[in-house]
Amino acid sequence: MKFFLIVSFLMTSVELDRPMFVFKSPTFETEQECKEYVSVMHMRIYQQAAASYNFRYTPEAIYCITTDTVKDIFKYNYEKQENKTGV
């Protein structure tokens, strides 16, 4: 099973949804590999994620998540967007 990095951001509003940044690469074969990478590269990871939002949001946390969890996040967001647009 592959693991991906995801960064969540702090929100100043009361919205439940928060911005996230999912890294396409690198990916990892184990959660331990992912965590070891994060322990060394966390500042670079935060920097890249914040830059993706033009530094509008402050990174909160880095997570190592499975492929299935990434799919669930995208499915949730897609369904939520469908409900907003009525499509």
N, CA, C and O atoms as CSV, one atom per row, in Angstrom:
chain,resi,resn,atom,element,x,y,z
A,1,MET,N,N,0.844,-1.174,0.000
A,1,MET,CA,C,0.000,0.000,0.000
A,1,MET,C,C,0.892,1.241,0.000
A,1,MET,O,O,1.884,1.302,0.726
A,2,LYS,N,N,0.538,2.203,-0.801
A,2,LYS,CA,C,1.311,3.443,-0.878
A,2,LYS,C,C,0.798,4.456,0.133
A,2,LYS,O,O,-0.381,4.472,0.486
A,3,PHE,N,N,1.725,5.308,0.593
A,3,PHE,CA,C,1.392,6.400,1.497
A,3,PHE,C,C,1.744,7.720,0.836
A,3,PHE,O,O,2.746,7.832,0.129
A,4,PHE,N,N,0.911,8.708,1.075
A,4,PHE,CA,C,1.086,10.049,0.532
A,4,PHE,C,C,1.197,11.050,1.673
A,4,PHE,O,O,0.734,10.803,2.786
A,5,LEU,N,N,1.823,12.188,1.373
A,5,LEU,CA,C,1.874,13.306,2.315
A,5,LEU,C,C,0.693,14.217,2.063
A,5,LEU,O,O,0.351,14.492,0.913
A,6,ILE,N,N,0.070,14.686,3.127
A,6,ILE,CA,C,-0.979,15.679,3.020
A,6,ILE,C,C,-0.740,16.719,4.112
A,6,ILE,O,O,-0.385,16.381,5.241
A,7,VAL,N,N,-0.938,17.981,3.759
A,7,VAL,CA,C,-0.778,19.069,4.719
A,7,VAL,C,C,-2.135,19.726,4.915
A,7,VAL,O,O,-2.813,20.075,3.949
A,8,SER,N,N,-2.527,19.891,6.178
A,8,SER,CA,C,-3.746,20.638,6.485
A,8,SER,C,C,-3.340,22.043,6.931
A,8,SER,O,O,-2.210,22.275,7.359
A,9,PHE,N,N,-4.284,22.965,6.821
A,9,PHE,CA,C,-4.011,24.367,7.137
A,9,PHE,C,C,-4.938,24.864,8.230
A,9,PHE,O,O,-6.068,24.393,8.358
A,10,LEU,N,N,-4.458,25.818,9.018
A,10,LEU,CA,C,-5.274,26.475,10.038
A,10,LEU,C,C,-6.304,27.357,9.367
A,10,LEU,O,O,-6.041,27.955,8.325
A,11,MET,N,N,-7.472,27.433,9.967
A,11,MET,CA,C,-8.520,28.309,9.443
A,11,MET,C,C,-8.924,29.303,10.526
A,11,MET,O,O,-9.014,28.955,11.703
A,12,THR,N,N,-9.162,30.534,10.114
A,12,THR,CA,C,-9.582,31.558,11.069
A,12,THR,C,C,-11.092,31.697,11.110
A,12,THR,O,O,-11.628,32.356,12.000
A,13,SER,N,N,-11.787,31.085,10.159
A,13,SER,CA,C,-13.244,31.146,10.134
A,13,SER,C,C,-13.818,29.882,10.792
A,13,SER,O,O,-13.077,28.981,11.184
A,14,VAL,N,N,-15.112,29.836,10.900
A,14,VAL,CA,C,-15.763,28.696,11.535
A,14,VAL,C,C,-16.118,27.594,10.535
A,14,VAL,O,O,-16.802,26.636,10.895
A,15,GLU,N,N,-15.673,27.713,9.312
A,15,GLU,CA,C,-15.944,26.692,8.308
A,15,GLU,C,C,-15.351,25.359,8.752
A,15,GLU,O,O,-14.260,25.298,9.318
A,16,LEU,N,N,-16.096,24.300,8.478
A,16,LEU,CA,C,-15.606,22.968,8.821
A,16,LEU,C,C,-14.582,22.470,7.819
A,16,LEU,O,O,-13.653,21.750,8.184
A,17,ASP,N,N,-14.745,22.847,6.559
A,17,ASP,CA,C,-13.796,22.429,5.536
A,17,ASP,C,C,-12.544,23.279,5.618
A,17,ASP,O,O,-12.608,24.497,5.787
A,18,ARG,N,N,-11.443,22.638,5.498
A,18,ARG,CA,C,-10.189,23.371,5.526
A,18,ARG,C,C,-9.365,23.006,4.298
A,18,ARG,O,O,-9.455,21.894,3.779
A,19,PRO,N,N,-8.575,23.949,3.852
A,19,PRO,CA,C,-7.718,23.650,2.695
A,19,PRO,C,C,-6.724,22.537,3.044
A,19,PRO,O,O,-6.269,22.415,4.182
A,20,MET,N,N,-6.409,21.742,2.040
A,20,MET,CA,C,-5.412,20.694,2.182
A,20,MET,C,C,-4.558,20.666,0.924
A,20,MET,O,O,-4.989,21.080,-0.152
A,21,PHE,N,N,-3.364,20.181,1.080
A,21,PHE,CA,C,-2.483,20.007,-0.057
A,21,PHE,C,C,-1.989,18.568,-0.039
A,21,PHE,O,O,-1.376,18.130,0.934
A,22,VAL,N,N,-2.255,17.833,-1.111
A,22,VAL,CA,C,-1.804,16.453,-1.234
A,22,VAL,C,C,-0.617,16.424,-2.187
A,22,VAL,O,O,-0.711,16.894,-3.320
A,23,PHE,N,N,0.482,15.880,-1.731
A,23,PHE,CA,C,1.673,15.747,-2.571
A,23,PHE,C,C,1.530,14.528,-3.476
A,23,PHE,O,O,1.229,13.432,-3.003
A,24,LYS,N,N,1.744,14.717,-4.767
A,24,LYS,CA,C,1.731,13.594,-5.706
A,24,LYS,C,C,2.995,12.759,-5.557
A,24,LYS,O,O,2.987,11.547,-5.772
A,25,SER,N,N,4.061,13.418,-5.191
A,25,SER,CA,C,5.319,12.716,-4.948
A,25,SER,C,C,6.092,13.496,-3.894
A,25,SER,O,O,5.955,14.718,-3.831
A,26,PRO,N,N,6.867,12.865,-3.098
A,26,PRO,CA,C,7.153,11.438,-3.155
A,26,PRO,C,C,6.008,10.617,-2.558
A,26,PRO,O,O,5.159,11.138,-1.835
A,27,THR,N,N,6.007,9.339,-2.877
A,27,THR,CA,C,5.119,8.387,-2.226
A,27,THR,C,C,6.003,7.393,-1.488
A,27,THR,O,O,7.203,7.296,-1.743
A,28,PHE,N,N,5.392,6.664,-0.577
A,28,PHE,CA,C,6.165,5.772,0.295
A,28,PHE,C,C,5.490,4.416,0.374
A,28,PHE,O,O,4.267,4.313,0.279
A,29,GLU,N,N,6.283,3.390,0.546
A,29,GLU,CA,C,5.771,2.027,0.652
A,29,GLU,C,C,5.238,1.725,2.051
A,29,GLU,O,O,4.351,0.887,2.210
A,30,THR,N,N,5.774,2.401,3.058
A,30,THR,CA,C,5.325,2.166,4.430
A,30,THR,C,C,5.081,3.501,5.130
A,30,THR,O,O,5.612,4.540,4.739
A,31,GLU,N,N,4.267,3.435,6.169
A,31,GLU,CA,C,4.013,4.638,6.963
A,31,GLU,C,C,5.291,5.099,7.654
A,31,GLU,O,O,5.523,6.300,7.797
A,32,GLN,N,N,6.112,4.159,8.079
A,32,GLN,CA,C,7.366,4.497,8.749
A,32,GLN,C,C,8.290,5.283,7.820
A,32,GLN,O,O,8.889,6.272,8.243
A,33,GLU,N,N,8.415,4.856,6.559
A,33,GLU,CA,C,9.231,5.607,5.586
A,33,GLU,C,C,8.719,7.035,5.467
A,33,GLU,O,O,9.497,7.989,5.443
A,34,CYS,N,N,7.405,7.167,5.393
A,34,CYS,CA,C,6.791,8.486,5.261
A,34,CYS,C,C,7.126,9.357,6.472
A,34,CYS,O,O,7.532,10.509,6.321
A,35,LYS,N,N,6.955,8.804,7.662
A,35,LYS,CA,C,7.216,9.570,8.887
A,35,LYS,C,C,8.681,9.965,9.006
A,35,LYS,O,O,8.994,11.062,9.467
A,36,GLU,N,N,9.569,9.086,8.596
A,36,GLU,CA,C,10.996,9.410,8.631
A,36,GLU,C,C,11.312,10.560,7.672
A,36,GLU,O,O,12.093,11.453,8.001
A,37,TYR,N,N,10.706,10.531,6.496
A,37,TYR,CA,C,10.883,11.613,5.524
A,37,TYR,C,C,10.370,12.925,6.100
A,37,TYR,O,O,11.032,13.957,5.987
A,38,VAL,N,N,9.200,12.889,6.712
A,38,VAL,CA,C,8.608,14.093,7.302
A,38,VAL,C,C,9.499,14.644,8.404
A,38,VAL,O,O,9.662,15.859,8.510
A,39,SER,N,N,10.070,13.789,9.215
A,39,SER,CA,C,10.905,14.265,10.328
A,39,SER,C,C,12.115,15.051,9.838
A,39,SER,O,O,12.601,15.945,10.531
A,40,VAL,N,N,12.602,14.717,8.646
A,40,VAL,CA,C,13.762,15.408,8.078
A,40,VAL,C,C,13.349,16.602,7.217
A,40,VAL,O,O,14.015,17.637,7.233
A,41,MET,N,N,12.267,16.465,6.474
A,41,MET,CA,C,11.899,17.446,5.447
A,41,MET,C,C,10.696,18.329,5.806
A,41,MET,O,O,10.163,19.006,4.927
A,42,HIS,N,N,10.259,18.342,7.055
A,42,HIS,CA,C,9.019,19.031,7.402
A,42,HIS,C,C,8.989,20.506,7.004
A,42,HIS,O,O,7.944,20.996,6.575
A,43,MET,N,N,10.078,21.210,7.129
A,43,MET,CA,C,10.070,22.635,6.773
A,43,MET,C,C,9.869,22.829,5.264
A,43,MET,O,O,9.129,23.718,4.844
A,44,ARG,N,N,10.517,22.011,4.469
A,44,ARG,CA,C,10.353,22.087,3.011
A,44,ARG,C,C,8.922,21.702,2.612
A,44,ARG,O,O,8.336,22.309,1.716
A,45,ILE,N,N,8.372,20.695,3.282
A,45,ILE,CA,C,7.004,20.263,3.008
A,45,ILE,C,C,6.026,21.402,3.311
A,45,ILE,O,O,5.164,21.719,2.492
A,46,TYR,N,N,6.164,22.015,4.492
A,46,TYR,CA,C,5.295,23.140,4.854
A,46,TYR,C,C,5.442,24.291,3.860
A,46,TYR,O,O,4.449,24.895,3.454
A,47,GLN,N,N,6.660,24.589,3.475
A,47,GLN,CA,C,6.930,25.689,2.542
A,47,GLN,C,C,6.235,25.454,1.200
A,47,GLN,O,O,5.574,26.350,0.674
A,48,GLN,N,N,6.384,24.271,0.660
A,48,GLN,CA,C,5.790,23.965,-0.639
A,48,GLN,C,C,4.260,23.999,-0.559
A,48,GLN,O,O,3.601,24.513,-1.463
A,49,ALA,N,N,3.704,23.455,0.510
A,49,ALA,CA,C,2.246,23.450,0.662
A,49,ALA,C,C,1.716,24.877,0.806
A,49,ALA,O,O,0.719,25.229,0.175
A,50,ALA,N,N,2.365,25.698,1.623
A,50,ALA,CA,C,1.933,27.089,1.817
A,50,ALA,C,C,2.043,27.871,0.509
A,50,ALA,O,O,1.168,28.676,0.191
A,51,ALA,N,N,3.102,27.639,-0.240
A,51,ALA,CA,C,3.290,28.333,-1.519
A,51,ALA,C,C,2.174,27.980,-2.503
A,51,ALA,O,O,1.813,28.800,-3.346
A,52,SER,N,N,1.626,26.772,-2.404
A,52,SER,CA,C,0.553,26.363,-3.315
A,52,SER,C,C,-0.713,27.208,-3.111
A,52,SER,O,O,-1.550,27.299,-4.008
A,53,TYR,N,N,-0.848,27.820,-1.939
A,53,TYR,CA,C,-1.970,28.711,-1.643
A,53,TYR,C,C,-1.517,30.165,-1.554
A,53,TYR,O,O,-2.183,30.993,-0.934
A,54,ASN,N,N,-0.385,30.468,-2.172
A,54,ASN,CA,C,0.175,31.818,-2.163
A,54,ASN,C,C,0.321,32.366,-0.751
A,54,ASN,O,O,0.152,33.563,-0.518
A,55,PHE,N,N,0.635,31.488,0.183
A,55,PHE,CA,C,0.893,31.834,1.582
A,55,PHE,C,C,-0.303,32.491,2.270
A,55,PHE,O,O,-0.126,33.222,3.244
A,56,ARG,N,N,-1.520,32.240,1.776
A,56,ARG,CA,C,-2.734,32.779,2.410
A,56,ARG,C,C,-3.070,32.053,3.701
A,56,ARG,O,O,-3.688,32.631,4.595
A,57,TYR,N,N,-2.670,30.790,3.808
A,57,TYR,CA,C,-3.008,29.972,4.964
A,57,TYR,C,C,-1.739,29.482,5.654
A,57,TYR,O,O,-0.686,29.334,5.033
A,58,THR,N,N,-1.871,29.235,6.954
A,58,THR,CA,C,-0.756,28.724,7.739
A,58,THR,C,C,-0.874,27.206,7.840
A,58,THR,O,O,-1.911,26.695,8.264
A,59,PRO,N,N,0.174,26.483,7.457
A,59,PRO,CA,C,0.119,25.026,7.588
A,59,PRO,C,C,-0.057,24.621,9.052
A,59,PRO,O,O,0.515,25.228,9.957
A,60,GLU,N,N,-0.856,23.591,9.254
A,60,GLU,CA,C,-1.143,23.121,10.604
A,60,GLU,C,C,-0.431,21.809,10.916
A,60,GLU,O,O,0.225,21.675,11.949
A,61,ALA,N,N,-0.571,20.840,10.005
A,61,ALA,CA,C,-0.027,19.510,10.285
A,61,ALA,C,C,0.269,18.771,8.991
A,61,ALA,O,O,-0.301,19.057,7.938
A,62,ILE,N,N,1.173,17.820,9.104
A,62,ILE,CA,C,1.509,16.933,7.996
A,62,ILE,C,C,1.048,15.538,8.385
A,62,ILE,O,O,1.297,15.073,9.498
A,63,TYR,N,N,0.371,14.879,7.450
A,63,TYR,CA,C,-0.109,13.520,7.688
A,63,TYR,C,C,0.431,12.587,6.619
A,63,TYR,O,O,0.637,12.988,5.474
A,64,CYS,N,N,0.656,11.350,7.001
A,64,CYS,CA,C,0.988,10.278,6.075
A,64,CYS,C,C,-0.277,9.444,5.940
A,64,CYS,O,O,-0.714,8.809,6.900
A,65,ILE,N,N,-0.868,9.447,4.742
A,65,ILE,CA,C,-2.143,8.761,4.561
A,65,ILE,C,C,-2.072,7.763,3.409
A,65,ILE,O,O,-1.247,7.886,2.503
A,66,THR,N,N,-2.945,6.787,3.469
A,66,THR,CA,C,-2.950,5.729,2.459
A,66,THR,C,C,-3.638,6.193,1.176
A,66,THR,O,O,-4.339,7.205,1.152
A,67,THR,N,N,-3.419,5.433,0.131
A,67,THR,CA,C,-4.070,5.696,-1.151
A,67,THR,C,C,-5.583,5.717,-0.987
A,67,THR,O,O,-6.255,6.582,-1.549
A,68,ASP,N,N,-6.120,4.782,-0.229
A,68,ASP,CA,C,-7.574,4.723,-0.027
A,68,ASP,C,C,-8.091,5.989,0.659
A,68,ASP,O,O,-9.163,6.483,0.310
A,69,THR,N,N,-7.356,6.507,1.610
A,69,THR,CA,C,-7.773,7.726,2.294
A,69,THR,C,C,-7.745,8.916,1.351
A,69,THR,O,O,-8.636,9.764,1.402
A,70,VAL,N,N,-6.736,8.993,0.491
A,70,VAL,CA,C,-6.685,10.063,-0.511
A,70,VAL,C,C,-7.921,9.974,-1.408
A,70,VAL,O,O,-8.558,10.988,-1.694
A,71,LYS,N,N,-8.252,8.780,-1.845
A,71,LYS,CA,C,-9.434,8.590,-2.696
A,71,LYS,C,C,-10.699,9.029,-1.963
A,71,LYS,O,O,-11.565,9.673,-2.556
A,72,ASP,N,N,-10.813,8.687,-0.685
A,72,ASP,CA,C,-11.980,9.087,0.108
A,72,ASP,C,C,-12.098,10.600,0.211
A,72,ASP,O,O,-13.199,11.144,0.129
A,73,ILE,N,N,-10.984,11.276,0.388
A,73,ILE,CA,C,-10.996,12.739,0.479
A,73,ILE,C,C,-11.485,13.338,-0.835
A,73,ILE,O,O,-12.343,14.220,-0.836
A,74,PHE,N,N,-10.944,12.865,-1.947
A,74,PHE,CA,C,-11.357,13.400,-3.245
A,74,PHE,C,C,-12.817,13.069,-3.540
A,74,PHE,O,O,-13.536,13.889,-4.110
A,75,LYS,N,N,-13.251,11.883,-3.159
A,75,LYS,CA,C,-14.650,11.510,-3.366
A,75,LYS,C,C,-15.565,12.421,-2.546
A,75,LYS,O,O,-16.577,12.901,-3.055
A,76,TYR,N,N,-15.218,12.657,-1.294
A,76,TYR,CA,C,-16.007,13.533,-0.425
A,76,TYR,C,C,-16.103,14.935,-1.026
A,76,TYR,O,O,-17.188,15.512,-1.100
A,77,ASN,N,N,-14.973,15.473,-1.450
A,77,ASN,CA,C,-14.968,16.823,-2.018
A,77,ASN,C,C,-15.745,16.888,-3.330
A,77,ASN,O,O,-16.430,17.876,-3.594
A,78,TYR,N,N,-15.644,15.845,-4.152
A,78,TYR,CA,C,-16.369,15.810,-5.419
A,78,TYR,C,C,-17.872,15.776,-5.167
A,78,TYR,O,O,-18.630,16.513,-5.799
A,79,GLU,N,N,-18.300,14.920,-4.242
A,79,GLU,CA,C,-19.726,14.815,-3.930
A,79,GLU,C,C,-20.253,16.115,-3.329
A,79,GLU,O,O,-21.374,16.532,-3.623
A,80,LYS,N,N,-19.451,16.746,-2.496
A,80,LYS,CA,C,-19.861,18.010,-1.888
A,80,LYS,C,C,-20.020,19.082,-2.966
A,80,LYS,O,O,-20.963,19.873,-2.929
A,81,GLN,N,N,-19.098,19.101,-3.920
A,81,GLN,CA,C,-19.165,20.077,-5.011
A,81,GLN,C,C,-20.395,19.815,-5.880
A,81,GLN,O,O,-21.055,20.759,-6.316
A,82,GLU,N,N,-20.711,18.539,-6.136
A,82,GLU,CA,C,-21.895,18.188,-6.904
A,82,GLU,C,C,-23.169,18.703,-6.226
A,82,GLU,O,O,-24.075,19.213,-6.885
A,83,ASN,N,N,-23.219,18.559,-4.901
A,83,ASN,CA,C,-24.393,19.017,-4.151
A,83,ASN,C,C,-24.549,20.532,-4.209
A,83,ASN,O,O,-25.669,21.042,-4.224
A,84,LYS,N,N,-23.431,21.252,-4.242
A,84,LYS,CA,C,-23.484,22.722,-4.329
A,84,LYS,C,C,-24.001,23.175,-5.685
A,84,LYS,O,O,-24.772,24.130,-5.781
A,85,THR,N,N,-23.563,22.472,-6.746
A,85,THR,CA,C,-23.915,22.902,-8.103
A,85,THR,C,C,-25.206,22.253,-8.596
A,85,THR,O,O,-25.777,22.678,-9.601
A,86,GLY,N,N,-25.666,21.214,-7.880
A,86,GLY,CA,C,-26.892,20.550,-8.291
A,86,GLY,C,C,-26.723,19.660,-9.502
A,86,GLY,O,O,-27.701,19.317,-10.165
A,87,VAL,N,N,-25.484,19.282,-9.797
A,87,VAL,CA,C,-25.215,18.429,-10.957
A,87,VAL,C,C,-25.327,16.981,-10.562
A,87,VAL,O,O,-25.137,16.096,-11.396
